[in-house]
Amino acid sequence: MVGSHPHVIQPFETYAGRPIVHSLGNFVFDEMLSDDVRRGEVLTLTVQGKQLIDWKLRQSYIVGNSGQPRWV
């Protein structure tokens, strides 16, 4: 399960071996109100059939005023 909307990264947890990601923050955004809104995460899932094999979060950061992310 992936939540959304607060524009900032929120903690994740696991339940029964599956991730619950409350917020990934921003990936592309053009309102730089604070450093927190420049941070984002991308969730990658590896799935085989109906089984979740692996999952990872990769960090990103919006540099300058372009609104475009860079990998951290």
PDB file of N, H, CA, C and O in Angstrom:
ATOM      1  N   MET A   1       0.846  -1.168   0.000  1.00  0.00           N
ATOM      2  CA  MET A   1       0.000   0.000   0.000  1.00  0.00           C
ATOM      3  C   MET A   1       0.892   1.231   0.000  1.00  0.00           C
ATOM      4  O   MET A   1       1.888   1.287   0.720  1.00  0.00           O
ATOM      5  N   VAL A   2       0.530   2.210  -0.806  1.00  0.00           N
ATOM      6  H   VAL A   2      -0.279   2.164  -1.391  1.00  0.00           H
ATOM      7  CA  VAL A   2       1.266   3.462  -0.874  1.00  0.00           C
ATOM      8  C   VAL A   2       0.294   4.612  -0.681  1.00  0.00           C
ATOM      9  O   VAL A   2      -0.701   4.734  -1.396  1.00  0.00           O
ATOM     10  N   GLY A   3       0.601   5.455   0.300  1.00  0.00           N
ATOM     11  H   GLY A   3       1.409   5.356   0.880  1.00  0.00           H
ATOM     12  CA  GLY A   3      -0.199   6.647   0.545  1.00  0.00           C
ATOM     13  C   GLY A   3       0.358   7.820  -0.247  1.00  0.00           C
ATOM     14  O   GLY A   3       1.403   7.701  -0.886  1.00  0.00           O
ATOM     15  N   SER A   4      -0.335   8.950  -0.206  1.00  0.00           N
ATOM     16  H   SER A   4      -1.184   9.047   0.314  1.00  0.00           H
ATOM     17  CA  SER A   4       0.131  10.117  -0.956  1.00  0.00           C
ATOM     18  C   SER A   4      -0.425  11.399  -0.356  1.00  0.00           C
ATOM     19  O   SER A   4      -1.232  11.370   0.574  1.00  0.00           O
ATOM     20  N   HIS A   5       0.014  12.504  -0.894  1.00  0.00           N
ATOM     21  H   HIS A   5       0.669  12.527  -1.649  1.00  0.00           H
ATOM     22  CA  HIS A   5      -0.474  13.849  -0.738  1.00  0.00           C
ATOM     23  C   HIS A   5       0.277  14.766   0.224  1.00  0.00           C
ATOM     24  O   HIS A   5       0.301  15.961  -0.071  1.00  0.00           O
ATOM     25  N   PRO A   6       0.882  14.367   1.321  1.00  0.00           N
ATOM     26  CA  PRO A   6       1.454  15.373   2.219  1.00  0.00           C
ATOM     27  C   PRO A   6       2.692  16.090   1.683  1.00  0.00           C
ATOM     28  O   PRO A   6       3.169  17.026   2.325  1.00  0.00           O
ATOM     29  N   HIS A   7       3.224  15.688   0.535  1.00  0.00           N
ATOM     30  H   HIS A   7       2.836  14.928   0.014  1.00  0.00           H
ATOM     31  CA  HIS A   7       4.379  16.326  -0.102  1.00  0.00           C
ATOM     32  C   HIS A   7       5.671  16.193   0.693  1.00  0.00           C
ATOM     33  O   HIS A   7       6.656  16.854   0.365  1.00  0.00           O
ATOM     34  N   VAL A   8       5.696  15.378   1.703  1.00  0.00           N
ATOM     35  H   VAL A   8       4.896  14.840   1.970  1.00  0.00           H
ATOM     36  CA  VAL A   8       6.923  15.084   2.456  1.00  0.00           C
ATOM     37  C   VAL A   8       7.004  13.580   2.686  1.00  0.00           C
ATOM     38  O   VAL A   8       5.986  12.892   2.761  1.00  0.00           O
ATOM     39  N   ILE A   9       8.238  13.079   2.796  1.00  0.00           N
ATOM     40  H   ILE A   9       9.065  13.638   2.735  1.00  0.00           H
ATOM     41  CA  ILE A   9       8.424  11.657   3.071  1.00  0.00           C
ATOM     42  C   ILE A   9       7.892  11.342   4.459  1.00  0.00           C
ATOM     43  O   ILE A   9       8.172  12.065   5.415  1.00  0.00           O
ATOM     44  N   GLN A  10       7.138  10.282   4.568  1.00  0.00           N
ATOM     45  H   GLN A  10       6.910   9.695   3.791  1.00  0.00           H
ATOM     46  CA  GLN A  10       6.683   9.790   5.865  1.00  0.00           C
ATOM     47  C   GLN A  10       7.198   8.370   6.042  1.00  0.00           C
ATOM     48  O   GLN A  10       7.554   7.716   5.062  1.00  0.00           O
ATOM     49  N   PRO A  11       7.244   7.886   7.277  1.00  0.00           N
ATOM     50  CA  PRO A  11       7.819   6.558   7.543  1.00  0.00           C
ATOM     51  C   PRO A  11       7.085   5.432   6.814  1.00  0.00           C
ATOM     52  O   PRO A  11       5.930   5.569   6.410  1.00  0.00           O
ATOM     53  N   PHE A  12       7.794   4.322   6.661  1.00  0.00           N
ATOM     54  H   PHE A  12       8.732   4.210   6.988  1.00  0.00           H
ATOM     55  CA  PHE A  12       7.185   3.117   6.121  1.00  0.00           C
ATOM     56  C   PHE A  12       7.196   2.058   7.203  1.00  0.00           C
ATOM     57  O   PHE A  12       7.920   2.178   8.191  1.00  0.00           O
ATOM     58  N   GLU A  13       6.409   1.040   7.021  1.00  0.00           N
ATOM     59  H   GLU A  13       5.821   0.943   6.218  1.00  0.00           H
ATOM     60  CA  GLU A  13       6.392  -0.103   7.924  1.00  0.00           C
ATOM     61  C   GLU A  13       6.111  -1.345   7.097  1.00  0.00           C
ATOM     62  O   GLU A  13       5.721  -1.246   5.933  1.00  0.00           O
ATOM     63  N   THR A  14       6.305  -2.489   7.682  1.00  0.00           N
ATOM     64  H   THR A  14       6.622  -2.569   8.627  1.00  0.00           H
ATOM     65  CA  THR A  14       5.954  -3.729   7.000  1.00  0.00           C
ATOM     66  C   THR A  14       4.914  -4.474   7.822  1.00  0.00           C
ATOM     67  O   THR A  14       4.927  -4.452   9.053  1.00  0.00           O
ATOM     68  N   TYR A  15       4.027  -5.122   7.114  1.00  0.00           N
ATOM     69  H   TYR A  15       4.016  -5.140   6.114  1.00  0.00           H
ATOM     70  CA  TYR A  15       3.003  -5.938   7.749  1.00  0.00           C
ATOM     71  C   TYR A  15       2.901  -7.221   6.934  1.00  0.00           C
ATOM     72  O   TYR A  15       2.671  -7.174   5.726  1.00  0.00           O
ATOM     73  N   ALA A  16       3.068  -8.343   7.577  1.00  0.00           N
ATOM     74  H   ALA A  16       3.255  -8.381   8.559  1.00  0.00           H
ATOM     75  CA  ALA A  16       3.018  -9.653   6.920  1.00  0.00           C
ATOM     76  C   ALA A  16       4.001  -9.711   5.743  1.00  0.00           C
ATOM     77  O   ALA A  16       3.715 -10.316   4.710  1.00  0.00           O
ATOM     78  N   GLY A  17       5.165  -9.070   5.920  1.00  0.00           N
ATOM     79  H   GLY A  17       5.398  -8.578   6.759  1.00  0.00           H
ATOM     80  CA  GLY A  17       6.192  -9.096   4.893  1.00  0.00           C
ATOM     81  C   GLY A  17       5.961  -8.170   3.713  1.00  0.00           C
ATOM     82  O   GLY A  17       6.694  -8.225   2.725  1.00  0.00           O
ATOM     83  N   ARG A  18       4.944  -7.317   3.810  1.00  0.00           N
ATOM     84  H   ARG A  18       4.349  -7.272   4.613  1.00  0.00           H
ATOM     85  CA  ARG A  18       4.624  -6.401   2.722  1.00  0.00           C
ATOM     86  C   ARG A  18       4.774  -4.958   3.196  1.00  0.00           C
ATOM     87  O   ARG A  18       4.451  -4.643   4.341  1.00  0.00           O
ATOM     88  N   PRO A  19       5.265  -4.080   2.318  1.00  0.00           N
ATOM     89  CA  PRO A  19       5.486  -2.695   2.726  1.00  0.00           C
ATOM     90  C   PRO A  19       4.200  -1.883   2.778  1.00  0.00           C
ATOM     91  O   PRO A  19       3.289  -2.064   1.970  1.00  0.00           O
ATOM     92  N   ILE A  20       4.157  -0.990   3.747  1.00  0.00           N
ATOM     93  H   ILE A  20       4.897  -0.843   4.403  1.00  0.00           H
ATOM     94  CA  ILE A  20       3.141   0.054   3.813  1.00  0.00           C
ATOM     95  C   ILE A  20       3.928   1.364   3.828  1.00  0.00           C
ATOM     96  O   ILE A  20       4.571   1.704   4.821  1.00  0.00           O
ATOM     97  N   VAL A  21       3.867   2.091   2.715  1.00  0.00           N
ATOM     98  H   VAL A  21       3.344   1.815   1.909  1.00  0.00           H
ATOM     99  CA  VAL A  21       4.626   3.332   2.565  1.00  0.00           C
ATOM    100  C   VAL A  21       3.615   4.478   2.669  1.00  0.00           C
ATOM    101  O   VAL A  21       2.755   4.640   1.803  1.00  0.00           O
ATOM    102  N   HIS A  22       3.730   5.260   3.730  1.00  0.00           N
ATOM    103  H   HIS A  22       4.428   5.128   4.433  1.00  0.00           H
ATOM    104  CA  HIS A  22       2.713   6.276   4.018  1.00  0.00           C
ATOM    105  C   HIS A  22       2.793   7.483   3.081  1.00  0.00           C
ATOM    106  O   HIS A  22       1.757   8.055   2.742  1.00  0.00           O
ATOM    107  N   SER A  23       3.990   7.884   2.654  1.00  0.00           N
ATOM    108  H   SER A  23       4.832   7.419   2.929  1.00  0.00           H
ATOM    109  CA  SER A  23       4.125   8.953   1.662  1.00  0.00           C
ATOM    110  C   SER A  23       5.524   8.918   1.067  1.00  0.00           C
ATOM    111  O   SER A  23       6.513   8.793   1.789  1.00  0.00           O
ATOM    112  N   LEU A  24       5.600   9.028  -0.251  1.00  0.00           N
ATOM    113  H   LEU A  24       4.796   9.130  -0.838  1.00  0.00           H
ATOM    114  CA  LEU A  24       6.877   9.043  -0.962  1.00  0.00           C
ATOM    115  C   LEU A  24       7.436  10.450  -1.138  1.00  0.00           C
ATOM    116  O   LEU A  24       8.493  10.613  -1.747  1.00  0.00           O
ATOM    117  N   GLY A  25       6.757  11.463  -0.622  1.00  0.00           N
ATOM    118  H   GLY A  25       5.898  11.330  -0.127  1.00  0.00           H
ATOM    119  CA  GLY A  25       7.223  12.831  -0.809  1.00  0.00           C
ATOM    120  C   GLY A  25       6.999  13.285  -2.241  1.00  0.00           C
ATOM    121  O   GLY A  25       6.029  12.879  -2.882  1.00  0.00           O
ATOM    122  N   ASN A  26       7.898  14.132  -2.746  1.00  0.00           N
ATOM    123  H   ASN A  26       8.685  14.463  -2.225  1.00  0.00           H
ATOM    124  CA  ASN A  26       7.776  14.670  -4.099  1.00  0.00           C
ATOM    125  C   ASN A  26       8.861  14.106  -4.993  1.00  0.00           C
ATOM    126  O   ASN A  26      10.001  13.929  -4.563  1.00  0.00           O
ATOM    127  N   PHE A  27       8.510  13.826  -6.231  1.00  0.00           N
ATOM    128  H   PHE A  27       7.584  13.970  -6.580  1.00  0.00           H
ATOM    129  CA  PHE A  27       9.501  13.441  -7.225  1.00  0.00           C
ATOM    130  C   PHE A  27       9.735  14.612  -8.176  1.00  0.00           C
ATOM    131  O   PHE A  27      10.882  14.978  -8.432  1.00  0.00           O
ATOM    132  N   VAL A  28       8.671  15.197  -8.696  1.00  0.00           N
ATOM    133  H   VAL A  28       7.739  14.899  -8.488  1.00  0.00           H
ATOM    134  CA  VAL A  28       8.737  16.416  -9.494  1.00  0.00           C
ATOM    135  C   VAL A  28       7.774  17.401  -8.854  1.00  0.00           C
ATOM    136  O   VAL A  28       6.599  17.090  -8.657  1.00  0.00           O
ATOM    137  N   PHE A  29       8.274  18.596  -8.527  1.00  0.00           N
ATOM    138  H   PHE A  29       9.229  18.848  -8.687  1.00  0.00           H
ATOM    139  CA  PHE A  29       7.444  19.579  -7.820  1.00  0.00           C
ATOM    140  C   PHE A  29       8.066  20.942  -8.028  1.00  0.00           C
ATOM    141  O   PHE A  29       9.289  21.048  -8.113  1.00  0.00           O
ATOM    142  N   ASP A  30       7.259  21.992  -8.112  1.00  0.00           N
ATOM    143  H   ASP A  30       6.265  21.906  -8.042  1.00  0.00           H
ATOM    144  CA  ASP A  30       7.814  23.316  -8.377  1.00  0.00           C
ATOM    145  C   ASP A  30       7.504  24.351  -7.297  1.00  0.00           C
ATOM    146  O   ASP A  30       7.651  25.548  -7.546  1.00  0.00           O
ATOM    147  N   GLU A  31       7.083  23.932  -6.117  1.00  0.00           N
ATOM    148  H   GLU A  31       6.964  22.960  -5.914  1.00  0.00           H
ATOM    149  CA  GLU A  31       6.863  24.855  -5.003  1.00  0.00           C
ATOM    150  C   GLU A  31       7.834  24.508  -3.889  1.00  0.00           C
ATOM    151  O   GLU A  31       7.561  23.622  -3.079  1.00  0.00           O
ATOM    152  N   MET A  32       8.957  25.195  -3.843  1.00  0.00           N
ATOM    153  H   MET A  32       9.178  25.915  -4.501  1.00  0.00           H
ATOM    154  CA  MET A  32      10.024  24.884  -2.892  1.00  0.00           C
ATOM    155  C   MET A  32       9.838  25.676  -1.599  1.00  0.00           C
ATOM    156  O   MET A  32      10.535  26.661  -1.355  1.00  0.00           O
ATOM    157  N   LEU A  33       8.899  25.238  -0.786  1.00  0.00           N
ATOM    158  H   LEU A  33       8.332  24.439  -0.984  1.00  0.00           H
ATOM    159  CA  LEU A  33       8.602  25.932   0.462  1.00  0.00           C
ATOM    160  C   LEU A  33       9.614  25.603   1.557  1.00  0.00           C
ATOM    161  O   LEU A  33       9.882  26.438   2.420  1.00  0.00           O
ATOM    162  N   SER A  34      10.174  24.406   1.532  1.00  0.00           N
ATOM    163  H   SER A  34       9.957  23.727   0.831  1.00  0.00           H
ATOM    164  CA  SER A  34      11.162  23.995   2.534  1.00  0.00           C
ATOM    165  C   SER A  34      12.019  22.880   1.948  1.00  0.00           C
ATOM    166  O   SER A  34      11.720  22.339   0.883  1.00  0.00           O
ATOM    167  N   ASP A  35      13.086  22.548   2.663  1.00  0.00           N
ATOM    168  H   ASP A  35      13.329  22.987   3.528  1.00  0.00           H
ATOM    169  CA  ASP A  35      13.971  21.471   2.218  1.00  0.00           C
ATOM    170  C   ASP A  35      13.233  20.129   2.184  1.00  0.00           C
ATOM    171  O   ASP A  35      13.532  19.280   1.344  1.00  0.00           O
ATOM    172  N   ASP A  36      12.277  19.935   3.085  1.00  0.00           N
ATOM    173  H   ASP A  36      12.033  20.625   3.767  1.00  0.00           H
ATOM    174  CA  ASP A  36      11.529  18.670   3.146  1.00  0.00           C
ATOM    175  C   ASP A  36      10.772  18.370   1.863  1.00  0.00           C
ATOM    176  O   ASP A  36      10.676  17.209   1.465  1.00  0.00           O
ATOM    177  N   VAL A  37      10.230  19.398   1.201  1.00  0.00           N
ATOM    178  H   VAL A  37      10.309  20.341   1.524  1.00  0.00           H
ATOM    179  CA  VAL A  37       9.450  19.158  -0.023  1.00  0.00           C
ATOM    180  C   VAL A  37      10.351  18.872  -1.223  1.00  0.00           C
ATOM    181  O   VAL A  37       9.853  18.465  -2.273  1.00  0.00           O
ATOM    182  N   ARG A  38      11.655  19.074  -1.097  1.00  0.00           N
ATOM    183  H   ARG A  38      12.059  19.405  -0.245  1.00  0.00           H
ATOM    184  CA  ARG A  38      12.604  18.747  -2.161  1.00  0.00           C
ATOM    185  C   ARG A  38      12.981  17.262  -2.152  1.00  0.00           C
ATOM    186  O   ARG A  38      13.543  16.758  -3.125  1.00  0.00           O
ATOM    187  N   ARG A  39      12.677  16.572  -1.067  1.00  0.00           N
ATOM    188  H   ARG A  39      12.220  16.981  -0.277  1.00  0.00           H
ATOM    189  CA  ARG A  39      13.055  15.161  -0.919  1.00  0.00           C
ATOM    190  C   ARG A  39      11.917  14.249  -1.387  1.00  0.00           C
ATOM    191  O   ARG A  39      10.740  14.533  -1.167  1.00  0.00           O
ATOM    192  N   GLY A  40      12.295  13.165  -2.029  1.00  0.00           N
ATOM    193  H   GLY A  40      13.252  12.934  -2.208  1.00  0.00           H
ATOM    194  CA  GLY A  40      11.311  12.196  -2.463  1.00  0.00           C
ATOM    195  C   GLY A  40      11.906  10.801  -2.476  1.00  0.00           C
ATOM    196  O   GLY A  40      13.113  10.622  -2.308  1.00  0.00           O
ATOM    197  N   GLU A  41      11.057   9.832  -2.675  1.00  0.00           N
ATOM    198  H   GLU A  41      10.077   9.977  -2.811  1.00  0.00           H
ATOM    199  CA  GLU A  41      11.483   8.441  -2.790  1.00  0.00           C
ATOM    200  C   GLU A  41      10.731   7.792  -3.943  1.00  0.00           C
ATOM    201  O   GLU A  41       9.601   8.166  -4.258  1.00  0.00           O
ATOM    202  N   VAL A  42      11.369   6.824  -4.558  1.00  0.00           N
ATOM    203  H   VAL A  42      12.287   6.520  -4.302  1.00  0.00           H
ATOM    204  CA  VAL A  42      10.737   6.028  -5.605  1.00  0.00           C
ATOM    205  C   VAL A  42      10.691   4.596  -5.093  1.00  0.00           C
ATOM    206  O   VAL A  42      11.711   4.054  -4.669  1.00  0.00           O
ATOM    207  N   LEU A  43       9.539   3.994  -5.131  1.00  0.00           N
ATOM    208  H   LEU A  43       8.710   4.435  -5.476  1.00  0.00           H
ATOM    209  CA  LEU A  43       9.340   2.625  -4.676  1.00  0.00           C
ATOM    210  C   LEU A  43       9.468   1.676  -5.857  1.00  0.00           C
ATOM    211  O   LEU A  43       8.784   1.827  -6.869  1.00  0.00           O
ATOM    212  N   THR A  44      10.351   0.702  -5.715  1.00  0.00           N
ATOM    213  H   THR A  44      10.907   0.580  -4.893  1.00  0.00           H
ATOM    214  CA  THR A  44      10.525  -0.327  -6.743  1.00  0.00           C
ATOM    215  C   THR A  44      10.095  -1.669  -6.164  1.00  0.00           C
ATOM    216  O   THR A  44      10.582  -2.081  -5.111  1.00  0.00           O
ATOM    217  N   LEU A  45       9.193  -2.341  -6.847  1.00  0.00           N
ATOM    218  H   LEU A  45       8.798  -2.007  -7.702  1.00  0.00           H
ATOM    219  CA  LEU A  45       8.715  -3.655  -6.418  1.00  0.00           C
ATOM    220  C   LEU A  45       9.167  -4.714  -7.412  1.00  0.00           C
ATOM    221  O   LEU A  45       9.108  -4.506  -8.624  1.00  0.00           O
ATOM    222  N   THR A  46       9.616  -5.841  -6.896  1.00  0.00           N
ATOM    223  H   THR A  46       9.664  -6.010  -5.912  1.00  0.00           H
ATOM    224  CA  THR A  46       9.900  -6.999  -7.732  1.00  0.00           C
ATOM    225  C   THR A  46       8.824  -8.033  -7.412  1.00  0.00           C
ATOM    226  O   THR A  46       8.719  -8.518  -6.285  1.00  0.00           O
ATOM    227  N   VAL A  47       8.036  -8.355  -8.421  1.00  0.00           N
ATOM    228  H   VAL A  47       8.121  -7.962  -9.336  1.00  0.00           H
ATOM    229  CA  VAL A  47       6.878  -9.238  -8.232  1.00  0.00           C
ATOM    230  C   VAL A  47       7.000 -10.415  -9.196  1.00  0.00           C
ATOM    231  O   VAL A  47       7.376 -10.254 -10.357  1.00  0.00           O
ATOM    232  N   GLN A  48       6.677 -11.589  -8.691  1.00  0.00           N
ATOM    233  H   GLN A  48       6.372 -11.720  -7.747  1.00  0.00           H
ATOM    234  CA  GLN A  48       6.634 -12.780  -9.526  1.00  0.00           C
ATOM    235  C   GLN A  48       5.260 -13.409  -9.338  1.00  0.00           C
ATOM    236  O   GLN A  48       4.935 -13.928  -8.270  1.00  0.00           O
ATOM    237  N   GLY A  49       4.462 -13.351 -10.399  1.00  0.00           N
ATOM    238  H   GLY A  49       4.726 -12.929 -11.267  1.00  0.00           H
ATOM    239  CA  GLY A  49       3.078 -13.799 -10.261  1.00  0.00           C
ATOM    240  C   GLY A  49       2.361 -12.883  -9.275  1.00  0.00           C
ATOM    241  O   GLY A  49       2.303 -11.671  -9.478  1.00  0.00           O
ATOM    242  N   LYS A  50       1.818 -13.461  -8.214  1.00  0.00           N
ATOM    243  H   LYS A  50       1.865 -14.447  -8.049  1.00  0.00           H
ATOM    244  CA  LYS A  50       1.155 -12.676  -7.173  1.00  0.00           C
ATOM    245  C   LYS A  50       2.034 -12.494  -5.941  1.00  0.00           C
ATOM    246  O   LYS A  50       1.574 -11.971  -4.926  1.00  0.00           O
ATOM    247  N   GLN A  51       3.290 -12.917  -6.020  1.00  0.00           N
ATOM    248  H   GLN A  51       3.664 -13.341  -6.845  1.00  0.00           H
ATOM    249  CA  GLN A  51       4.182 -12.885  -4.862  1.00  0.00           C
ATOM    250  C   GLN A  51       5.156 -11.710  -4.938  1.00  0.00           C
ATOM    251  O   GLN A  51       5.805 -11.493  -5.961  1.00  0.00           O
ATOM    252  N   LEU A  52       5.247 -10.960  -3.848  1.00  0.00           N
ATOM    253  H   LEU A  52       4.719 -11.136  -3.017  1.00  0.00           H
ATOM    254  CA  LEU A  52       6.221  -9.887  -3.729  1.00  0.00           C
ATOM    255  C   LEU A  52       7.569 -10.510  -3.373  1.00  0.00           C
ATOM    256  O   LEU A  52       7.710 -11.142  -2.326  1.00  0.00           O
ATOM    257  N   ILE A  53       8.550 -10.331  -4.241  1.00  0.00           N
ATOM    258  H   ILE A  53       8.436  -9.817  -5.092  1.00  0.00           H
ATOM    259  CA  ILE A  53       9.876 -10.910  -4.053  1.00  0.00           C
ATOM    260  C   ILE A  53      10.776  -9.958  -3.278  1.00  0.00           C
ATOM    261  O   ILE A  53      11.489 -10.376  -2.366  1.00  0.00           O
ATOM    262  N   ASP A  54      10.744  -8.658  -3.647  1.00  0.00           N
ATOM    263  H   ASP A  54      10.164  -8.319  -4.389  1.00  0.00           H
ATOM    264  CA  ASP A  54      11.625  -7.675  -3.020  1.00  0.00           C
ATOM    265  C   ASP A  54      11.035  -6.282  -3.214  1.00  0.00           C
ATOM    266  O   ASP A  54      10.208  -6.069  -4.101  1.00  0.00           O
ATOM    267  N   TRP A  55      11.462  -5.345  -2.387  1.00  0.00           N
ATOM    268  H   TRP A  55      12.134  -5.518  -1.666  1.00  0.00           H
ATOM    269  CA  TRP A  55      11.073  -3.951  -2.564  1.00  0.00           C
ATOM    270  C   TRP A  55      12.185  -3.052  -2.056  1.00  0.00           C
ATOM    271  O   TRP A  55      12.918  -3.404  -1.132  1.00  0.00           O
ATOM    272  N   LYS A  56      12.300  -1.879  -2.679  1.00  0.00           N
ATOM    273  H   LYS A  56      11.704  -1.592  -3.430  1.00  0.00           H
ATOM    274  CA  LYS A  56      13.355  -0.930  -2.330  1.00  0.00           C
ATOM    275  C   LYS A  56      12.820   0.490  -2.455  1.00  0.00           C
ATOM    276  O   LYS A  56      11.938   0.768  -3.267  1.00  0.00           O
ATOM    277  N   LEU A  57      13.368   1.380  -1.638  1.00  0.00           N
ATOM    278  H   LEU A  57      14.085   1.154  -0.979  1.00  0.00           H
ATOM    279  CA  LEU A  57      13.104   2.801  -1.757  1.00  0.00           C
ATOM    280  C   LEU A  57      14.388   3.483  -2.206  1.00  0.00           C
ATOM    281  O   LEU A  57      15.450   3.257  -1.625  1.00  0.00           O
ATOM    282  N   ARG A  58      14.295   4.323  -3.247  1.00  0.00           N
ATOM    283  H   ARG A  58      13.433   4.507  -3.719  1.00  0.00           H
ATOM    284  CA  ARG A  58      15.458   5.063  -3.726  1.00  0.00           C
ATOM    285  C   ARG A  58      15.194   6.552  -3.501  1.00  0.00           C
ATOM    286  O   ARG A  58      14.124   7.059  -3.838  1.00  0.00           O
ATOM    287  N   GLN A  59      16.163   7.234  -2.940  1.00  0.00           N
ATOM    288  H   GLN A  59      17.032   6.822  -2.666  1.00  0.00           H
ATOM    289  CA  GLN A  59      16.033   8.640  -2.579  1.00  0.00           C
ATOM    290  C   GLN A  59      16.268   9.556  -3.781  1.00  0.00           C
ATOM    291  O   GLN A  59      17.126   9.286  -4.621  1.00  0.00           O
ATOM    292  N   SER A  60      15.496  10.641  -3.849  1.00  0.00           N
ATOM    293  H   SER A  60      14.799  10.860  -3.166  1.00  0.00           H
ATOM    294  CA  SER A  60      15.713  11.683  -4.849  1.00  0.00           C
ATOM    295  C   SER A  60      15.664  13.043  -4.159  1.00  0.00           C
ATOM    296  O   SER A  60      15.176  13.169  -3.036  1.00  0.00           O
ATOM    297  N   TYR A  61      16.182  14.058  -4.854  1.00  0.00           N
ATOM    298  H   TYR A  61      16.580  13.955  -5.766  1.00  0.00           H
ATOM    299  CA  TYR A  61      16.212  15.415  -4.309  1.00  0.00           C
ATOM    300  C   TYR A  61      16.039  16.385  -5.469  1.00  0.00           C
ATOM    301  O   TYR A  61      16.697  16.248  -6.500  1.00  0.00           O
ATOM    302  N   ILE A  62      15.152  17.370  -5.301  1.00  0.00           N
ATOM    303  H   ILE A  62      14.618  17.481  -4.463  1.00  0.00           H
ATOM    304  CA  ILE A  62      14.915  18.375  -6.328  1.00  0.00           C
ATOM    305  C   ILE A  62      15.945  19.484  -6.155  1.00  0.00           C
ATOM    306  O   ILE A  62      15.986  20.151  -5.121  1.00  0.00           O
ATOM    307  N   VAL A  63      16.777  19.674  -7.178  1.00  0.00           N
ATOM    308  H   VAL A  63      16.744  19.132  -8.018  1.00  0.00           H
ATOM    309  CA  VAL A  63      17.878  20.629  -7.130  1.00  0.00           C
ATOM    310  C   VAL A  63      17.462  21.945  -7.777  1.00  0.00           C
ATOM    311  O   VAL A  63      16.814  21.944  -8.824  1.00  0.00           O
ATOM    312  N   GLY A  64      17.826  23.059  -7.167  1.00  0.00           N
ATOM    313  H   GLY A  64      18.352  23.060  -6.316  1.00  0.00           H
ATOM    314  CA  GLY A  64      17.532  24.370  -7.741  1.00  0.00           C
ATOM    315  C   GLY A  64      16.038  24.624  -7.824  1.00  0.00           C
ATOM    316  O   GLY A  64      15.261  24.074  -7.043  1.00  0.00           O
ATOM    317  N   ASN A  65      15.642  25.454  -8.769  1.00  0.00           N
ATOM    318  H   ASN A  65      16.273  25.900  -9.403  1.00  0.00           H
ATOM    319  CA  ASN A  65      14.218  25.810  -8.942  1.00  0.00           C
ATOM    320  C   ASN A  65      13.611  25.165 -10.185  1.00  0.00           C
ATOM    321  O   ASN A  65      12.529  25.559 -10.622  1.00  0.00           O
ATOM    322  N   SER A  66      14.297  24.182 -10.754  1.00  0.00           N
ATOM    323  H   SER A  66      15.176  23.862 -10.399  1.00  0.00           H
ATOM    324  CA  SER A  66      13.815  23.550 -11.986  1.00  0.00           C
ATOM    325  C   SER A  66      12.622  22.625 -11.752  1.00  0.00           C
ATOM    326  O   SER A  66      11.854  22.350 -12.674  1.00  0.00           O
ATOM    327  N   GLY A  67      12.471  22.146 -10.515  1.00  0.00           N
ATOM    328  H   GLY A  67      13.095  22.370  -9.766  1.00  0.00           H
ATOM    329  CA  GLY A  67      11.403  21.190 -10.226  1.00  0.00           C
ATOM    330  C   GLY A  67      11.750  19.765 -10.606  1.00  0.00           C
ATOM    331  O   GLY A  67      10.929  18.862 -10.451  1.00  0.00           O
ATOM    332  N   GLN A  68      12.974  19.553 -11.109  1.00  0.00           N
ATOM    333  H   GLN A  68      13.641  20.286 -11.236  1.00  0.00           H
ATOM    334  CA  GLN A  68      13.376  18.226 -11.586  1.00  0.00           C
ATOM    335  C   GLN A  68      14.267  17.526 -10.555  1.00  0.00           C
ATOM    336  O   GLN A  68      15.100  18.166  -9.914  1.00  0.00           O
ATOM    337  N   PRO A  69      14.090  16.216 -10.400  1.00  0.00           N
ATOM    338  CA  PRO A  69      14.827  15.470  -9.371  1.00  0.00           C
ATOM    339  C   PRO A  69      16.210  15.018  -9.839  1.00  0.00           C
ATOM    340  O   PRO A  69      16.500  14.934 -11.033  1.00  0.00           O
ATOM    341  N   ARG A  70      17.036  14.734  -8.853  1.00  0.00           N
ATOM    342  H   ARG A  70      16.801  14.802  -7.883  1.00  0.00           H
ATOM    343  CA  ARG A  70      18.325  14.068  -9.043  1.00  0.00           C
ATOM    344  C   ARG A  70      18.364  12.909  -8.048  1.00  0.00           C
ATOM    345  O   ARG A  70      17.802  13.015  -6.958  1.00  0.00           O
ATOM    346  N   TRP A  71      19.011  11.822  -8.404  1.00  0.00           N
ATOM    347  H   TRP A  71      19.467  11.736  -9.290  1.00  0.00           H
ATOM    348  CA  TRP A  71      19.152  10.698  -7.475  1.00  0.00           C
ATOM    349  C   TRP A  71      20.157  11.071  -6.373  1.00  0.00           C
ATOM    350  O   TRP A  71      21.164  11.728  -6.634  1.00  0.00           O
ATOM    351  N   VAL A  72      19.872  10.653  -5.181  1.00  0.00           N
ATOM    352  H   VAL A  72      19.054  10.119  -4.970  1.00  0.00           H
ATOM    353  CA  VAL A  72      20.771  10.887  -4.033  1.00  0.00           C
ATOM    354  C   VAL A  72      21.670   9.684  -3.892  1.00  0.00           C
ATOM    355  O   VAL A  72      22.513   9.645  -2.996  1.00  0.00           O
TER     356      VAL A  72
END
